[in-house]
Amino acid sequence: MGISARELAAATPASRDRYVDLLRVASLGVVVLGHWLMAAVTADGRVGNLLAVVPGLQALTWVLQVMPVFFFVGGFSHALAHRSRPRYAAFLRARLQRLLRPTMVFVGVWGALALAVQLLGADGGLTGTALRLVTQPLWFIGIYLAMVALTPPLLKAHGRYGWGAFGALVAGAVLVDALRFEAGVPYVEFLNFALVWLAVHQLGFLRADGMIRRPGLLAAAGLAGAGLLVALGPYPLSMVGMPGEKISNMAPPTLALLCHGLWLVGAVELLKGPGTRFTARARVWRAVVAANGVAMTAFLWHLTAMLGVYGGLLALGSRLPEPATGAWWAQVPPRLAAAALLTALLVAVFRRFEQPVPAAPSTGSGGPLAALGITLALLGVLGLSLTGLGGLLEGHTATLIALRVTAPAAVAMAVAGWFLVERAGRA
């Protein structure tokens, strides 16, 4: 029987940075809430984006696009984890167990549903949209896998150069955008998937060593930089992707998104004192511990819950009002409550796959096999986020940078990568 959240909370060492755990839970919670709010589903089953319907709301993404905070927290955690477990294979296995196990279960369940739906010929309307949408958030897991894989060399660079290592990643992102927008170099923009997010991740290393001493300056510089880039350059206002836009700050990430990340990191660091005092309360800390234990499961299934709510409304013959109308806004609270309830039910069913398992004996070797495994896993997960699970029998494909990939091939890569990481370096 697993240890309860109350017992884990009571056993927390005094040295633990509880504020980091709060940031992890809060950032994922904001992402989930944002996805629920942005979905604008019409009566014929099409899913649009509220920010496209009401462009004035795009300014809110400067506060609510908090994925950089999660990657920043990841950098902090990965630095501590690698220093306590420096062997590459053991480090990867420990960091990925609670990430890949629930992800593979999610993919397996939805893959089986997708096949059944397509064989029954019921993959139209909202169902077909769901098969396309539910895997989109997996891009986040693919990027996170890359961060874990690159933690050892980047942590070494941090130890040697400190802020210089972060500066090198920022300079790379600047160069990429210059080549993209000024020189028109094709495909170079995809490098910023690594450079922008790894720069934010590198800030987590700096925090782990107490090197972010002027968070106000970091926040001001990031906010000013993002404002100038949006005002003067080709960068859009929204810090999330918008349907049909020629340039997105998210895919691939831009220098404007990096500045946005700097502003958010500086802002949450300014709130460190109040946040630390808040998490010192026993009830608050127990809630944070409980939420951290199911955070990845909730993230994986929250779109399923949202689409399930809309599907239930359509099945019951309920009228879906036009997005952003008064009637639509009036439905928001009960829709959110229903999505939260359904997510909780799904978490209750699948949470056991996120629970930690006993550490496997390690030989101290297996680094190359682990590196191959995590490479396959991240390519598979990223590929699946692009292909979706619709059109499995027709061989539907999508482009992963410059490679065509199908959903079955992406699943095969992800499963093979997970298996290799689990086996690498075991006694």
C-alpha positions as CSV (number, residue, x, y, z in Angstrom):
1,M,0.0,0.0,0.0
2,G,1.4,3.4,-0.9
3,I,2.4,6.1,1.5
4,S,-0.3,8.8,2.0
5,A,0.1,12.4,1.2
6,R,-0.2,13.2,4.9
7,E,2.7,10.8,5.7
8,L,4.9,12.2,2.9
9,A,4.2,15.7,4.0
10,A,5.0,14.9,7.6
11,A,8.3,13.3,6.5
12,T,9.5,16.3,4.4
13,P,13.0,17.3,5.4
14,A,13.5,20.9,6.6
15,S,16.0,21.5,3.8
16,R,13.4,20.9,1.0
17,D,12.5,24.0,-1.1
18,R,8.7,23.7,-0.8
19,Y,8.1,26.8,-2.9
20,V,9.5,24.9,-6.0
21,D,6.9,22.2,-5.5
22,L,4.2,24.8,-5.3
23,L,5.4,26.4,-8.5
24,R,5.3,23.0,-10.2
25,V,1.7,22.3,-9.2
26,A,0.5,25.9,-9.8
27,S,2.1,26.1,-13.3
28,L,0.5,22.9,-14.5
29,G,-2.8,23.9,-12.9
30,V,-2.8,27.2,-14.9
31,V,-2.0,25.3,-18.1
32,V,-4.9,23.0,-17.6
33,L,-7.3,25.8,-16.7
34,G,-6.1,27.8,-19.8
35,H,-6.7,24.9,-22.1
36,W,-10.3,24.5,-20.7
37,L,-11.0,28.2,-21.1
38,M,-9.5,28.6,-24.6
39,A,-11.5,25.7,-26.1
40,A,-14.4,27.2,-28.1
41,V,-16.5,24.2,-29.3
42,T,-19.3,24.7,-31.7
43,A,-22.5,22.8,-32.2
44,D,-21.0,20.8,-35.2
45,G,-18.1,19.6,-33.1
46,R,-15.4,22.0,-34.3
47,V,-12.9,23.2,-31.7
48,G,-11.7,26.8,-32.0
49,N,-9.7,29.1,-29.8
50,L,-11.3,31.7,-27.7
51,L,-8.3,34.0,-28.1
52,A,-8.9,34.0,-31.9
53,V,-12.6,34.9,-31.3
54,V,-11.7,37.6,-28.9
55,P,-8.2,38.9,-29.9
56,G,-8.2,41.4,-27.0
57,L,-7.8,38.5,-24.6
58,Q,-4.4,37.6,-26.1
59,A,-2.7,40.0,-23.7
60,L,-3.6,37.7,-20.9
61,T,-1.2,35.1,-22.2
62,W,1.6,37.4,-20.9
63,V,0.5,36.2,-17.4
64,L,-1.2,32.9,-18.0
65,Q,1.4,31.3,-20.4
66,V,3.3,29.8,-17.5
67,M,5.0,26.8,-19.2
68,P,8.4,28.5,-18.8
69,V,7.9,28.4,-15.0
70,F,7.5,24.6,-15.2
71,F,10.7,24.2,-17.3
72,F,12.5,26.5,-14.9
73,V,11.4,24.4,-11.9
74,G,12.5,21.3,-13.9
75,G,16.0,22.7,-14.3
76,F,16.2,23.3,-10.5
77,S,15.0,19.7,-9.8
78,H,17.3,18.1,-12.4
79,A,20.3,19.8,-11.0
80,L,19.7,18.4,-7.5
81,A,18.8,15.0,-8.9
82,H,21.9,14.6,-11.0
83,R,24.2,15.6,-8.2
84,S,22.7,12.9,-6.0
85,R,22.7,10.3,-8.8
86,P,25.5,11.2,-11.3
87,R,25.4,8.0,-13.3
88,Y,23.7,8.8,-16.6
89,A,21.5,5.7,-16.9
90,A,20.4,5.7,-13.3
91,F,19.7,9.4,-13.5
92,L,17.5,9.1,-16.6
93,R,15.6,6.1,-15.2
94,A,14.9,7.9,-11.9
95,R,13.7,11.1,-13.6
96,L,11.6,9.4,-16.3
97,Q,9.7,6.7,-14.4
98,R,6.9,9.0,-13.3
99,L,6.8,10.7,-16.7
100,L,6.9,7.9,-19.2
101,R,4.9,5.2,-17.4
102,P,1.7,7.3,-17.2
103,T,2.3,8.6,-20.7
104,M,2.6,5.2,-22.3
105,V,-0.6,4.1,-20.5
106,F,-2.4,7.2,-21.9
107,V,-1.1,6.5,-25.4
108,G,-2.1,2.8,-25.1
109,V,-5.7,3.6,-23.9
110,W,-6.3,6.3,-26.5
111,G,-4.6,4.2,-29.3
112,A,-7.1,1.3,-28.6
113,L,-10.0,3.8,-28.6
114,A,-8.9,5.3,-31.8
115,L,-8.7,2.0,-33.6
116,A,-12.1,0.9,-32.3
117,V,-13.7,4.2,-33.3
118,Q,-12.3,4.1,-36.7
119,L,-13.3,0.5,-37.3
120,L,-16.8,1.4,-36.3
121,G,-16.8,4.4,-38.6
122,A,-17.6,6.8,-35.8
123,D,-14.6,9.1,-36.2
124,G,-16.4,12.1,-37.4
125,G,-17.5,15.3,-35.6
126,L,-16.2,15.9,-32.1
127,T,-14.9,12.4,-31.9
128,G,-12.6,12.9,-34.9
129,T,-11.5,16.3,-33.4
130,A,-10.7,14.5,-30.1
131,L,-8.5,12.0,-31.8
132,R,-6.5,14.8,-33.3
133,L,-6.4,17.0,-30.2
134,V,-5.8,14.8,-27.2
135,T,-2.1,14.1,-28.0
136,Q,-1.2,17.7,-28.7
137,P,0.0,18.4,-25.1
138,L,2.6,15.6,-25.5
139,W,4.9,18.2,-27.1
140,F,5.6,19.4,-23.6
141,I,6.6,15.9,-22.5
142,G,8.9,15.6,-25.5
143,I,10.7,18.9,-24.7
144,Y,10.9,17.8,-21.1
145,L,12.6,14.6,-22.1
146,A,15.2,16.6,-24.1
147,M,15.9,18.6,-21.0
148,V,16.4,15.5,-18.9
149,A,18.7,14.0,-21.5
150,L,20.8,17.1,-21.8
151,T,21.0,17.9,-18.1
152,P,24.5,16.3,-17.5
153,P,26.4,18.3,-20.1
154,L,24.5,21.5,-19.5
155,L,25.0,21.2,-15.8
156,K,28.7,20.8,-16.4
157,A,28.7,23.9,-18.5
158,H,26.8,25.7,-15.8
159,G,29.4,24.6,-13.2
160,R,32.2,26.0,-15.3
161,Y,30.7,29.1,-16.8
162,G,27.7,30.0,-14.6
163,W,25.7,32.8,-16.2
164,G,27.9,32.5,-19.3
165,A,26.3,29.1,-20.2
166,F,22.9,30.7,-20.0
167,G,24.1,33.6,-22.1
168,A,25.4,31.3,-24.8
169,L,22.0,29.7,-25.2
170,V,20.4,33.2,-25.3
171,A,22.9,34.3,-27.9
172,G,22.1,31.2,-30.0
173,A,18.4,32.0,-29.8
174,V,19.1,35.6,-31.0
175,L,21.2,34.3,-33.9
176,V,18.4,31.8,-34.9
177,D,15.8,34.5,-35.0
178,A,18.1,36.8,-37.0
179,L,18.8,34.1,-39.5
180,R,15.1,33.3,-39.7
181,F,13.6,36.7,-40.0
182,E,16.4,38.7,-41.6
183,A,18.2,36.2,-43.8
184,G,15.3,33.8,-44.5
185,V,17.3,30.7,-43.8
186,P,15.0,27.7,-44.0
187,Y,14.5,25.3,-41.1
188,V,16.8,27.2,-38.8
189,E,13.9,28.2,-36.6
190,F,13.5,24.7,-35.3
191,L,16.8,25.1,-33.4
192,N,14.9,27.3,-31.0
193,F,12.9,24.4,-29.7
194,A,16.1,23.5,-28.0
195,L,17.8,26.9,-27.4
196,V,14.8,28.8,-26.0
197,W,13.5,26.1,-23.7
198,L,17.0,25.0,-22.6
199,A,17.8,28.6,-21.7
200,V,14.8,28.7,-19.4
201,H,15.8,25.3,-18.0
202,Q,19.3,26.7,-17.4
203,L,17.9,29.4,-15.1
204,G,16.8,26.5,-12.9
205,F,20.5,25.5,-12.5
206,L,21.3,29.1,-11.5
207,R,18.5,29.1,-8.9
208,A,19.8,25.8,-7.5
209,D,23.1,27.5,-6.7
210,G,21.6,30.7,-5.4
211,M,22.8,32.7,-8.4
212,I,19.6,34.6,-9.2
213,R,20.2,37.5,-6.9
214,R,18.3,40.3,-8.7
215,P,15.0,38.8,-9.8
216,G,13.5,42.2,-10.2
217,L,16.1,43.1,-12.8
218,L,15.5,39.8,-14.6
219,A,11.7,40.4,-14.7
220,A,12.0,44.0,-15.9
221,A,14.5,43.1,-18.6
222,G,12.4,40.2,-19.8
223,L,9.2,42.2,-19.8
224,A,10.8,45.2,-21.6
225,G,12.5,42.9,-24.2
226,A,9.2,41.1,-25.0
227,G,7.4,44.4,-25.3
228,L,9.9,45.9,-27.6
229,L,10.1,42.7,-29.8
230,V,6.3,42.6,-30.2
231,A,6.0,46.3,-30.8
232,L,8.8,46.6,-33.3
233,G,9.4,43.1,-34.8
234,P,7.4,40.4,-36.6
235,Y,6.4,38.8,-33.3
236,P,2.7,38.4,-32.5
237,L,1.1,39.6,-29.2
238,S,0.0,36.1,-28.1
239,M,2.5,34.0,-26.2
240,V,0.6,30.8,-27.2
241,G,0.0,29.5,-30.7
242,M,-3.0,30.9,-32.6
243,P,-4.8,29.1,-35.5
244,G,-3.8,30.3,-38.9
245,E,-1.0,32.7,-37.8
246,K,2.0,32.9,-40.1
247,I,4.4,33.4,-37.1
248,S,3.9,31.8,-33.7
249,N,5.8,32.7,-30.6
250,M,5.4,29.0,-29.5
251,A,6.0,26.8,-32.4
252,P,8.9,27.2,-33.0
253,P,9.7,29.3,-29.9
254,T,10.9,32.8,-30.6
255,L,13.1,35.3,-28.8
256,A,9.9,37.0,-27.6
257,L,8.9,33.9,-25.8
258,L,12.3,33.6,-24.2
259,C,12.0,37.2,-22.9
260,H,8.5,36.2,-21.6
261,G,10.1,33.3,-19.8
262,L,12.7,35.7,-18.2
263,W,9.9,38.0,-17.0
264,L,8.0,35.1,-15.5
265,V,11.0,33.6,-13.8
266,G,11.9,36.9,-12.3
267,A,8.3,37.4,-11.1
268,V,8.0,34.1,-9.3
269,E,11.4,34.6,-7.7
270,L,10.2,38.0,-6.4
271,L,7.3,36.0,-4.7
272,K,9.6,33.5,-3.2
273,G,9.4,34.9,0.4
274,P,5.5,34.9,0.6
275,G,5.4,31.6,-1.3
276,T,7.8,29.9,1.2
277,R,5.7,31.1,4.1
278,F,2.6,29.9,2.5
279,T,3.9,26.4,1.9
280,A,5.1,26.3,5.5
281,R,1.5,25.8,6.6
282,A,0.7,22.2,7.2
283,R,-2.6,22.0,5.3
284,V,-1.1,23.9,2.3
285,W,1.9,21.6,2.2
286,R,-0.2,18.5,2.4
287,A,-2.3,19.7,-0.6
288,V,0.8,20.5,-2.6
289,V,2.3,17.0,-1.9
290,A,-1.0,15.4,-2.9
291,A,-1.3,17.4,-6.1
292,N,2.3,16.7,-7.0
293,G,1.6,13.0,-6.7
294,V,-1.0,13.1,-9.5
295,A,0.1,16.2,-11.5
296,M,1.3,14.3,-14.6
297,T,-1.8,12.1,-14.7
298,A,-4.1,15.1,-14.5
299,F,-2.2,16.9,-17.2
300,L,-2.3,13.9,-19.6
301,W,-6.1,13.4,-19.1
302,H,-7.4,16.9,-18.8
303,L,-8.2,17.4,-22.5
304,T,-10.0,14.0,-22.5
305,A,-12.1,15.3,-19.6
306,M,-12.9,18.6,-21.4
307,L,-13.8,16.9,-24.6
308,G,-15.9,14.4,-22.7
309,V,-17.9,17.2,-21.1
310,Y,-18.6,18.8,-24.5
311,G,-19.4,15.4,-26.0
312,G,-21.9,14.7,-23.2
313,L,-23.6,18.0,-23.8
314,L,-23.9,17.3,-27.5
315,A,-25.2,13.7,-26.8
316,L,-27.8,15.1,-24.5
317,G,-29.0,17.5,-27.1
318,S,-27.9,20.6,-25.2
319,R,-27.4,23.7,-27.3
320,L,-23.9,25.0,-27.4
321,P,-24.0,28.8,-27.7
322,E,-21.6,30.7,-30.0
323,P,-18.2,31.2,-28.3
324,A,-17.7,34.4,-26.4
325,T,-21.4,35.3,-26.3
326,G,-23.1,36.0,-23.0
327,A,-24.7,32.6,-22.9
328,W,-21.3,31.0,-23.6
329,W,-19.7,32.8,-20.7
330,A,-22.6,31.8,-18.4
331,Q,-21.9,28.1,-19.2
332,V,-18.2,28.5,-18.3
333,P,-18.5,27.8,-14.5
334,P,-20.5,24.6,-14.8
335,R,-18.4,23.4,-17.7
336,L,-15.2,23.9,-15.7
337,A,-16.7,22.2,-12.7
338,A,-17.7,19.2,-14.8
339,A,-14.3,19.0,-16.5
340,A,-12.6,19.1,-13.0
341,L,-14.9,16.3,-11.7
342,L,-14.2,14.1,-14.8
343,T,-10.5,14.8,-14.5
344,A,-10.6,13.7,-10.9
345,L,-12.3,10.5,-11.9
346,L,-9.7,9.8,-14.5
347,V,-6.9,10.5,-12.1
348,A,-8.5,8.1,-9.6
349,V,-8.4,5.4,-12.3
350,F,-4.9,6.0,-13.7
351,R,-2.9,7.6,-10.8
352,R,-1.3,4.3,-9.8
353,F,0.8,4.4,-12.9
354,E,2.4,7.6,-11.7
355,Q,3.3,6.2,-8.3
356,P,7.1,5.7,-7.7
357,V,8.5,2.2,-7.9
358,P,11.5,0.8,-6.0
359,A,14.8,1.8,-7.5
360,A,16.3,-1.0,-9.6
361,P,19.9,-2.2,-8.8
362,S,22.3,-0.4,-11.1
363,T,25.7,-1.5,-12.6
364,G,26.8,2.1,-13.1
365,S,27.0,1.5,-16.8
366,G,24.5,1.7,-19.7
367,G,24.9,5.3,-20.6
368,P,24.9,4.9,-24.4
369,L,21.8,2.6,-24.3
370,A,20.0,5.1,-22.1
371,A,20.9,8.0,-24.4
372,L,19.5,6.0,-27.4
373,G,16.4,5.2,-25.4
374,I,15.6,8.8,-24.4
375,T,16.3,10.0,-28.0
376,L,13.8,7.5,-29.4
377,A,11.3,8.3,-26.6
378,L,11.4,12.1,-27.2
379,L,11.1,11.7,-31.0
380,G,8.2,9.3,-30.6
381,V,6.4,11.5,-28.2
382,L,6.9,14.7,-30.2
383,G,5.9,12.8,-33.4
384,L,2.7,11.7,-31.7
385,S,1.9,15.2,-30.6
386,L,1.9,16.2,-34.3
387,T,0.1,13.2,-35.9
388,G,-2.7,12.8,-33.4
389,L,-4.5,9.4,-33.4
390,G,-6.9,10.0,-36.2
391,G,-6.6,8.2,-39.5
392,L,-4.6,5.3,-38.1
393,L,-5.8,2.9,-40.7
394,E,-5.1,5.4,-43.6
395,G,-1.5,6.0,-42.5
396,H,-2.0,9.7,-41.7
397,T,1.4,11.4,-41.4
398,A,2.8,14.7,-40.0
399,T,6.1,16.4,-40.4
400,L,8.5,16.3,-37.4
401,I,11.0,19.0,-38.4
402,A,11.9,17.5,-41.9
403,L,10.8,13.9,-41.3
404,R,7.4,12.4,-42.2
405,V,6.1,10.3,-39.3
406,T,2.9,8.2,-38.7
407,A,1.2,7.7,-35.4
408,P,2.1,3.9,-35.2
409,A,5.7,4.7,-35.9
410,A,5.7,7.4,-33.2
411,V,4.2,5.0,-30.7
412,A,6.7,2.3,-31.6
413,M,9.6,4.8,-31.1
414,A,8.2,6.0,-27.7
415,V,7.7,2.4,-26.4
416,A,11.1,1.2,-27.6
417,G,12.8,4.2,-26.1
418,W,11.0,3.7,-22.8
419,F,12.0,0.1,-22.7
420,L,15.7,0.9,-23.4
421,V,15.8,3.6,-20.7
422,E,14.3,1.1,-18.2
423,R,16.8,-1.6,-19.1
424,A,19.9,0.5,-19.4
425,G,22.4,0.0,-16.6
426,R,20.3,-2.5,-14.6
427,A,22.1,-5.1,-12.7
